[in-house]
Amino acid sequence: MQTTPEHNERMAKMTFSSVYPHYVTKVEKKGRTKVELQQVIEWLTGFDDKEIRKLIEENATFETFFNKSKLNPNADLIKGVICGYRIEEIENPLTKQVRYLDKLVDELAKGKKMENILRKA
């Protein structure tokens, strides 16, 4: 499934603060913790808990969120399908980064081991 310009624009304008509570609910419902979620987000973006809270308070869009991040050099090892999109086929860099995050949260909620979620080269 290919993303459209409209889909990419919607992803860019979506706020991290609107999605974050859903991430927390998803992982906690499956027995994982908010601390583990923070660890996954920090691995991908370089943001610590304090920085994440600041971005939430600022209602940062995903565009701002990822522009401020230091994407993990191993992020391109994140592969597979999330929300009907094959990550490695997504051409828009921002949409790909949002889907990286979605995929990591999904793997955490599915009980995957942390050492496998946090990819190593």
C-alpha angles and dihedrals in degrees: 000000000000123000118237127222088251091053091049091049091050090052091050094051096044111106121236089221091061093054102036096076088054090053090051093048092047096052096039091050087059095049099262124123138242087239090059090048090052089051091053093047091047092050092053100039109019090237117138123210093271093052092047091052090049092052090049091051090049091051088232115194118232086253091059092039094056094037088059094044130094099223113219110255089230093056090104087067088071105102139160139068125312125171089352095305126110102227096214090056096053108110101188106086096213094048089049091052092050089050090049088059093045090051094050092049090048092051091049091051091048090058099252113163114264093234089058094046092052096061121215123200 
